[in-house]
Amino acid sequence: MRRDDFPLKTSHVLVFVKEEYSEFTSVYLAKNKEESLGRMMRRIVYQRGFSFRRPTKSVLSTLDLEAEQRKFASEVGSKVSATYARSCIFNADETAVYYDDTPTRIISERGAKKGVKVKGRVRSERPGPLAIYVVNLKCHVSTEAQDAFATWGTEVVPLPKNTTSVLQPLDVGVMGPFKQKLRAITLSYELSAVRESNRVPLRERLLKLQRLPAPEKRKRLVERVVAAWDAVSESSIKKAWSKAGL
């Protein structure tokens, strides 16, 4: 493979290993999950002098985050739980998924007072009031947004800024498993696609995947997202809410 063709990903290494060392991978996958094989490949890649690149950003220290979590859970979370039925409390957020399969990591050479008031709005056409935890963004907490939600019998409960990693259930323990399932499913989709004509060199098959028309990529993405979300267990979601203290 040539480095300028496309970003080299762990999945490409896995495709190569599965094809060139099929007996080994068959024996390994008979006892282990696909994710385990991926982790082993990443360790080998690193041992061979390559690194994985991904941008990171830190805003608050761990101690600050823990303090914010305890304060919000005790002052706001407890009020929400006392005001709304458990089945009427939700968390909403967005996460990016790309139909062109933009990699999260590629292989390369090494080289203010926060608070919220719980109002408990109720609409007659609803069986009961609803509350929804959201990221503290202007578009979420604006008067227009809150009034719009209120017409649906829903109260917006914004989380303190920069605390979603410890207070937002989706971030705490749902999006991680979801993204893991999505990556694993994406790999299986790629494998099935590149195996359709295994007489063609691997590089050419991977380039063919990259050149699929946008409508076909979007269709495949929707199928993978649905399958990945269905694979996230109910226990994972419950644990995420419990860990967030909400």
N, C-alpha and C positions, 0 to 999 in steps of 0.2 A: 504494500500500500504506500501511497505517496502522501506526505504530510499536508500538501496544499489541496488535496482532493476534497477533504471534509474533516471536521474535528473528529479525532479518534476517541472513541468512547469504550467503556468497559464492555458494553454489549457486543462491540465489534470483536474484541478479544475473545469473548465467549463463543461467538459464532465460529471463529477460527479454531478454537480448542475443540469444540463439538465436532467439527468436520475432520480435523487432522488427528484427533485423539478420541475417536468415537467410542472405542472400547472402554477407555478410562472414564469418560463422562457418563457412560451408561451404568457402569458399576457404581460410580459416586452418587448419581442421582437416584439410584435405587434405594439408597439409605439416607440421603440428604435432600433438602429443598433446593430449588433453583437459586434462592437468595444466598444460601450458604456457598454455592459454587461461585457466585458473583463476588462475595467477600474474599474468597480465596484468591480469585484472579486479581483483585485490587491489591492484596498483600504482595503477590508475585510481581505485579507491575511496579510497585513502590520499591521492592527489593532490587529490581533491575535498573534502578537509577532514574525512574520517571516520577512525576508528581501529579497530583490532582488539583486543579484550580477551580475555585469558586469564591466569589466576593462575599465578605462577611462584614457585619457592622454591629458594634456594641454601643448602647446608649446609656443604660443604667447598670450599676454594679449588682452582683448577686444579692448582697445584703439589702440594697435599696429595693430591689424587686420583691424580695421576701417580705419586707416591711410594708410595701404598698399592697401586696396580696392580703396580708393579715388585716390591715386596716379596712380595705374595701370589702372584704368578705364579712367582717364583723359589723361594719356600719351600714353597708348597702345590701350586700348579699342576703343578710339575715332579714332585712326589711322586705326584700323582693320575695323571699321564700314564705314569709308570713302573710304577704298580701295576695300572692297568686298560687294557684294549684300547681303542683309539680309538672303536670302534663301541659301547662300553659306557659312554661318558661322556655325560651329558645335562645340560641346563639346563632348569629348569621355572620358570614364573612365570605370573602372571595379568595380564590387562589388561581394562579395562572397555569394554564396548560396550553401547550403550543402544538397546533396540528402539523407544523413542519418539524416537530421533534427536536427543538433546540435543546442541546444537552445542558444539564446542570453542572457537570464536571467533564473535562476532557483530559486526555493523557498527553503530557508534554515533558520536555526535558526539564530537569531541576533548575536550575538556575534561580411650678405654681401651685396653690391649694387645689386639691382635686376632690370633688364631691358631686352628689347627685341626689335629687329629691324624688322619692317614689310616690307617685300620685294615685295610682290604682284606678285609671280611667276604665269605664265600663260602657259598652254599647249594647242596646237592647237586642239587636239582631244576632249577637254572639252568645254562646252558652255561658261564657265567663270572660273576665278580663285576661289579656295576654301581655307578657313582658318579653322583650327581646334585647339581649346584650349585644352591643355593637362596638366596633372600633371608634375611638374618639376623633373622628374626622369631621370637618366642617359640613360636608355633604350629608353626614348622618345625623348630626346634632343641631342642624339649623332649625329655625322656627318653622319653616315650610315643611321640612321632613317630619318633624315631630307632630305637626298638625295633620299631615297626611296620614301618618300611622294612627293618630287618635281617631280619625274618621272610621278606621277599621277595628276600633276597640283594642288597639295595641299601644303599649307604652315603650318608648325607646329608653334603654338604660345604658348610657355610654360608659365604657371602661376608662380608667385613668390612662393618660398618654404613656406610651412606651412600656406598657405592662402586659401586652397580649400574650407574651411567652409564658406568663404564670397565671393570668386571670381569664384568658379566653379558652374555653374548653376545646374549641376546634384546634387551636394552636398547641395546647398542652398535651393532648393525646389522641387527636383524631386525624389531623392532616398528615402527621408523620406516617402512621400505618397506611393511610390512603395513598400517599405518594409512593410508599414502598410497594404496595400492591400494583399501582399503576406502572411503575418501572418494570416489575416482574412480568406483568401482562404485555407491556410494550415489547419486551425482549422476546416473548413467545410469538407475538405477531410478526416481529422482524424475522425470527428464525423460520417461521412457516412460509414467509414471503420469499426469503432468499433460497430456500430449499426447493422451490418450485422448479428451478432449472439449475441443479447443482453441477452441471457440466460446464457452466460459465464460471470464469474466475470470480472469487469472492469480491474483489474490488469492483468489478463491473456490476455485480448484483447489488452491492451497497449503493453505488452511484445511481442505479435504476430506482432504488427506493427513494433517494433524495429527489429524483426528478418526477415523482408521481404528481399528477395534477392536484391543485388545491382542493377541489371538491372531494376527491377520493381520500386525501389526507384527513379532511375534516370528518368524513364519515367514519373512518377508522378510529379517529380520536374519540368521537362520541361513544362508540361501542366499547372502547377500552375504559373510559371514565365510568360508564354505567357498571361494567363488570367489576372494576376496582372498588367502587363505592359499596356494591352489594357484598363484597368480600370483607369489609370492615365489620368486625363483630360487635354485637350489642354491648358486651362486657367492656370493650375498649372505650366506647362512648360513655358508659357509666363511670368508668375509672377516671376519664378526663374531667368530668364534672366534679367528681369527688376531690381530685387533686387540685383543681382550681378553687376549691372551697365554696363553690356556689350551689 
